[in-house]
């Protein structure tokens, strides 16, 4: 994906603004809803909101230092223009304020239902109201400042030089009192931004290591991808941005993946935000079902309900002509056996750092259900964390996470004095451990699946979850295999091919895993080279996608990606521990392989 986009959010949904500040993506009323602006997926029918001069010689962008407010500066032959864009927390509203020496063209062209429905429009005292003729969505544009309509078109205005403010207020419920539609702009924009900036500043945590700006920006991104009412983070802000433009590797990531969320909770806990980490853990534990598959799907809606299946938005041309554009994700039906272990790893470290016996007792029913599920299902085949659409197998990473989850539960059960459960879970964990070691000894390396000659970046997590030490001969052989097969110029591919063909681009999270392994080996300088390589591929605004084209720097896949930003936070946090000589996370010391 190039050009680069900025992320703005309000704790309910998020928008993407392009390099001129034009809003090309905004789902409502939540992250996982249909779009009101969707030019990102169809440049003709998707809809957008823009404020810019007709002619300019250069444009630059930055986030304000105190939060996710985008400042876009235009330079023209007649003067300059500065436009600030942000979302206020609360009722969904997009604010644009400008100080300009030249006229600016304001274009508001909403399109409801992923671009399928053209709006009806109604002039109001302070602007115009757009309404979905087939649904409850209303978009109310208000303009404060000198402006005029240059043509008979209802979607464009010329904003005169000086200072002006525009607010687009969006409602997805038919208001009982329609008078709010005719009210003037609510409040002074500087005051509104000052209040909003406090929301973003609350995401920051003390950090004294390298790349502090990007570390804090990543914490803001995590907060921007979090649904405020439940505390649950989505995997990415978008759907259908392709890994390979023109092909079919594009999916909907606007849901709460169990695995990704647990990883985010770990990052927040490492950063010192135990409250946010606990909210994630509670969301995931509340989703556990003790009477069936413990997680009914690998991902949930932001409110904890089960999503619908995958559907193709056939009327959209797709980003970079990459069809199909999708709403929903077919992986909802997959069995992914690493999920429970990911959650239990988070719960274990949350309790270890911030012990709360009452909280543990309250959720013991869910922890017990997860343990029994893993004990019975770990020998099964699954789709793995990579969510293969047709490949099923006994994936080493899935079994690793079952081992980690059972080991975490064993420790918690021993602390609570539940000896029968502790012994039962220990025996299952030992069986997994013995099996994985036996398979590795036969092959000489840990393999993605038994007797599979290929390799997989997920195997880098074996020492990260304390299964083996980084200097164990079987892991060092595995690492050498990964470096020979998947490492290119400091970047790591997750694998070389799958059931959809060749993997074309490195996977950002895998590179951070590799840096963490190097840190554990004591190779801080080598780890820094890998970290710097990845940081150099962040967008100019400090954002990461899922993949990156190392030759052009173009972001690939959905954007911005929770996995990538959490990987950066964990890696930098662990680097600080290594430099200070502090222990890294793991299980209580006992004989380790």
N, C-alpha and C positions, 0 to 999 in steps of 0.2 A: 504494500500500500504506500504510494507516494503520489502526491505530496503528503506532508505530515499533518496530523490533526492534534488539536488540543482537547482535553477532557475537562468538562465542567459538570457539576452534580449538585444535588440538594438533599441526599439521603433517601430519596424515593426513586429517582430516575437519573439519567445522565445524558448529556449531549456531547456531540463532537463538532468542533468548529475548525474549519479549514484555514489555510495560510493567509487568507484575507479576512478571517473572522466569520465567514459565512457558516451558518449552522446547517449542517448537512445530515444530522442524525439526532432524533429526539423521540423515543418511545414514551407513551403515556398510558395510564397514570403511573406505571412502575417500569423498572428496567425491562421486564419481560412482556410488556404490552405492545400493541401495534403502534406504528410511528405516526407522528404528525408531520415531521420532516424526515424524509428518507432518501434524499438525493444521493447518499452514499451508495445505495443499491440500484438507483435508476436516475440518471442525470436529467431525464426528460419529465418523468411523472412523479418522482419521489417527493418533491417539495423541499423548500429551503427558506431561510431568513438571512438577509445580508444587509450590511450598511457599509458602503465604500464609495470612493470617488469614481467617476467614469473613466478617468485617466490617471495613472500614477507612475512614477519612475522607479519607486522601490517600496517595499513593505517589510516590516520587521515585527516580531512578536516576542512577548515574554509573559510569564506569570508574575503578578505582583508578589513581593516578598512575603506578604501576610496571608497567602491562601490561593485558592483556585479561582482567580480573577484574571482573565486574559486581556492583555493590553496589546492592541494592534495599531501600529503607527505607519501612516502612509506619507510618503513624500511625493509632491506633485510639482509641476513647474510654477504653480501659483501659490504654493504654501503647503503646510502640513496639516494632518488630521490625526487625532488620537481617539480611538474607540476602545472602551472598556466593556467587557461582557462577563456576566456571572449569573448564577442562579441563586435566588434567595432560599433559605431553609424554611420550610413550612409549605404553604400553598405553592404549587408549581408556578413559578414566574421566572421569565428570562429578562434580565435587565441589560440595557445598552445605554451607556452614557458617552457623549462625545464632546470634545473641544476641537473645533475645526476652523481653519482659515479658508476652506474651500467648500463648495456645495458637496453634499453626500447623497447618494441615491439609496433610499431604503426600499427594499423589496421583501414583502411578506407573502409567501406562496405556500400555504399549508396544503397538505393532501392526506386525508385520513385513511386508516386501515391499510397501512403499508402501501400507500399510493393508489389504492383502488377506488377511493371516493373523493370526488371534487366537492369543495365546501359551498354551502350557501353563505351569502355575506349580507351584513346589515350595517349601514353607517350609524355611528353613535356620536355623542357630544364630544368625545375626546379621541376618536379614532374610528375603528371598524371592528365588527364582530364577525368571525368566521364560525360556522356551525356545520357539524356533520348532519346531513339530511337523513341519514339512516342510523344515527346513534346519538348518545348524549354529549359527545365531545364539543366543547366550545373553546375557541381561542380568541381572546379579546386583546387587540393591539391598541395601546394608548401612547400618544405622542405629546410631549411637553417641550415647546420651543418653536421657533419660526420654521414653518414648513409649508409646502404647497404641493398640489397634485399636478404633475406636468402634463398628463394626458388623461383620457377617459378611463384608463385602466384602474381597477380597484385594488391592485396589489403593489403600487409604487407611489413613493412620495420623494420630493427633493427636500432635504434638510439644509437649511441655510447656514452660512458661517456663524459661529458663536458656540454657545453651550446648549445642548438639548439632551433630553432623556426619553427613552422609549422603554415600555414594559409590555411584554406579552404574557398575559395571565391565562392559564389553561385550567379548565375544569372538565372532569369526566363524569360528573353527576349533574343532572338538571337542577340548577339552584332553585330553591323555593322562593327566594327573593331575587328577582331579576335586576333590582336597582343597583346591585354592585357592579353591573356591567357598565353603568354610566358614571361611576365614581371617578374622580381624578386619580392621578398616579399616587399610590400610597406612600407618602413619606419622602424625605430627602435621600437621594441615592447614596451620598457619602455616609449618611447615618446607617442606611440599610446595609451597605457593604461593611462598615465597621462591626455591626452585629454579626454578619455572616462570617467575617474573617475569624472571629473567636471560635466558631465551629471548626474551622480548619486548623487553627493554632492548637486546639485541644488534641490533635492527632500527634503532635511533635513529642519526642522523647529525648532525654539527655543522651548525647553521643559525641565522643571526642576523637573518633577515628578518621581515616581518610574518606573522601567523597561524602562529606556530611550533608551537603545540599541535596544530593541525589538520594541519600538515605531518608532525609525528612520528606522529600517529594514522594518517595515510594510509600511512606506512611500515609501521606495525604491521598495518594491514589487508592490505597487499601480502604481508607475511609470513604472515598468517593464511590467505590464499588460495593459498599455495604448498605443494605436496606435497614434504615434506622429503626423502624418499629420492632424488628426481630433481632437485629445485630448480625444477620447472616450475610456473608459476602458472595457476590456472583463471580463466575469464572472470568468473564470479560464483559465489556459494555456493549458488544455488537453481536450480530449474527451475519454469517455468510461472507465474511472477508476471507478470501482464498489463501491457502498456503501456496498454491501454484496458480497464478492467474490464467484464466482460460480453461482450467480443468475443473474437476468436481470435488476437490478436497475443501469444502467449506461447510461449516456447521453453526448451529445456534448455541452460544455459550452464555446466554443471559439467565442462567439458573445457578442454584446453589449446589455445586458438586460437593459431595461428602468429603472426598479426598482433598480437593483444593481448599475447602474451608478449614479442614483440620490442619493443613499445612499453614494456612494463614493464621490460625490461632497460635501455632507454634512460633511464627515470626513475631506476632504481637507480644507473646509472653517473653520472648527473648529481648524484645525492645523495651520491656517494662510496663506494658499496658495489660495488666492482669484482668482488668474489668472487661475489656473488649474480648480477650481470649476466653474468659468464662462465658460470656454471652454466646460465643460461637459454640463452645462445648455444650451449653444448655440447649441451643437450637438443635444440634445433632442428636443429643441424647433424648430430647423430647420426640424426635422423629422415629425412634426405635419402636419396632413392633415385636413384642415377645411371642406372638402366636403364629408368625409366618416368617418369611424372609425378613431379617431384622431391619434392613432398609428396603422399602418397597421398590426403590429405583436408585440408580447411582447418583441422582440429583433430584432436587425438589424446587418448587417455586419459592419465591422469596418469603411467602407467608407460611411455608411448611407444607403446603398441599402438593398433590401429585400432578405433574404436568400432563398435557395431552401428548399424543404422539407427534411424529414429524410430518410436516406438510410442505409442499413446494409452492412458493409464491410465483406462479407461472407467468404472471403479467409483468414481473420485474426483469430487466435485462441483466441484473447482477453487477456487482462491483468488478470493474475491468472486464465486462462481458463474461463473467464467470457464472454460469448457470449450473444447477438451480440455486436461487436464493431460497433459504429455508426458514421456517418458523417451527420451533420445537426441535427435538433431537431424538433420532431413532435409537440412540444408546440407552434410552429409558428401559428397554426390555432386556438389557444385558445383565449377566451375572458377573460381578467384579468382586473378587474375594479379598481384595486388599483393603476394603473400606473400613471394616470394623477395627482392624489393627491401627489404621491411621488415626481414628478417633481415640482409641485407648492410649496410644502414645502421647497424644495431647493431654488427655485426662490425667495420666500418670504424672507428667511433668507439672501440670497445673497444681495438682495436689502436693507434689513434692516441694514446690517453691512457695505455695500459699495454702498450707494444709487447712482443711475445713471438714472435720469428721461429720458434721451434720449434713453438709452438702453431699458428701460421699454416700452417707446413709440414704439420703433422699433419692439418689440416682442408682443405688445398688441394683435395683430391679433391672435397669437398662444395661448396666455393666455385666450383670450375670447373664442376661440374654445374649449379649454380644459374645461372651466367652463360650457359652454353650453352642452358639451358632458356629463359631470358628472351630470348635472341637469336632463338630460333626461334618463340616463342609470343606475343611482345608484340603482333603485329597481330591476334590472335584476339579474339573477343567473349567476355565473361565476366559473372559475376553481381555483380561489384564488391565493395568492402568492406561494402556494406550488405546483401549476401546476398539480393538480390531473388529471389523464388521463380519468377517467370516472365519477368522483364525480362532480356534479354541485349543487350549492346551493346559498343561500343568506348569504354569508360569512361575519361575523362580522368585520374581519380585512379589507376586501374590502370596506365595508361601512364606517368604521373608516377613511380610507384614502380619500374617497370621502368627508367626513365631513372636514378633515384637508385641502384638496385642496380648497374646497369652502370657508372655513373660511379664508384661506390665500388670496384668490382672493377678498373676501369682504374687507379685510384690504387694499389691493393694490388699489381697485376701489375707496374706500373712499378717499385715499390719492390723487388720480388723479381727484377726483370730479365727478366720473361717478356714480351718485346716483342711477339711475335706475338699473344698473347692480349690484351694491352693495346690494340693497334691494332684488333683485331676488335671488342672491346667498346666502344671509343670510337666506331667507325663506327656501331654499332647505336644507341648513346646519342644520337649526333648526328642520326640519322634520326628518332628519336622526338621529339627537341627541335624539329627543323625542322617536323615534321608538326603538333605541338601548336600551335606558333606560327602556322603558316599557317592552321589552323582558327580560331584565336582572332582573327587579323587579318580573316578573312572575316566573323566574327560581331561583332567589336568587343569581345568578352569571351571568357574561357575558359568553355566550356559543359560540363555533365556528360557529354554525348555529342555527337558532331558534329551541328550544326544543331538541337540541342535548345534551345528558347527558355526553359526553366526554369533553375533554378540549384540548387546543391548545396553544403552546408557543407564537404564534402571538398575543395573548391577553395581553401579557406582554407589548406590545407597546401602550396600551390605555393611560397610563399617559405620556409615552415618546412623544406622539404627543399632549399632553396637553388637552386630551378629559376629563379626570377625574383626580383628585388628587390621590396620592398614598394611602391616608388614607380614601378615600370614602368607605363606608361599602360594596358596591357592588364589588368594585375592591379588597378590602382586602379578601373578600370571594372567589373571582376568583383566587387571588394569592395563597390562602390556597389550593384550588383545584389543581392548577398547581403544587405546592410543593408536594402534596400528590401523584399525578399521574405521573408527568414527571421528577421530580428532583431525581437524584441519585448521591450521593457522590460529590455534588457540580456541577454536569453536568446536562444539560437539554435536554430532547428529544423534538423534535418539536411536536410530537403526538405519540400515541402508535401504531396506524395502519392506513392504507389507502387502496385504491383499489388494491394495489399490495401486500398487506400482512402486516406483522409486521415491524415496524421500529426498526432496531437492534442497532443503535448506536446514541449517543447524537449528537446534532447539535451545532456546535461551536458558531454560531451567537446568538442562543437562550440563551446560557450561558452568553454572554455579555449583552443581554437585561436584564437578571435577575440581574446581578450586577448593572446595571444602576437603576433598580427599588429599590434595596437596598440602593443605594446612595441617591436617592430621599427621602427615608424613614429616612435618617440620620444614617443608620447603616454602617458606613464606614468600621469598622473592619470586619463585615460580608461580605461586598462587596469585601474587599481585599482578603478574603479567596477564594471567587469564582474566582476572577481575577487570583490569584496565581495558583489555580487549573488548569485553562485553559492555563496559560503561561507555566506551567510545562509539558503540552502536546504538546507544539511546538516541531518541529523537532530539532535536534542538531544545525541546521543552522538557526533556528528562523522562520520557515515557518509553515503555518497552511493549512490543508485541509478543506473540507466541514464538514466532520464527523471525529470522532476518536473512536477507540476501547479503552475504558478506562482501560481494563485489560492488553493489550499488548502495548498500545501506538501507534499502527499502524494507519496511516492516511487512511481514507476511503473517497471515492468520488474524484471528480476532484481536481487538485492540481497545484499550490497553489490557494486558494480560495479568491477572492476579498472580498466577504461578511465577511469572518472571520477576515481578516486584517483590514478592515474598522471598524468592530465592536470593535476591540481592540483599535484603535485610538480614536474613539468617546468615549468609556468608560473611557480611561485614561484622555482624555481632560475634560470630565465632572467631573471626580474625582477631578481634580485640581480646577475646579470652586467651587465644594462643599467644599473642604478644605479651600479655600480662602474666602468662603462666598459670592461668586458671583452668580448672577441669572443664571439659566439654560435657554435654548432656549424654546420659546413658543410664544403665541400670546399676544397682549397687555392686561394688567391687566383689567379684568372685572369679574363679579360674576362667579366663577368657581365652578363646582360641587365638 
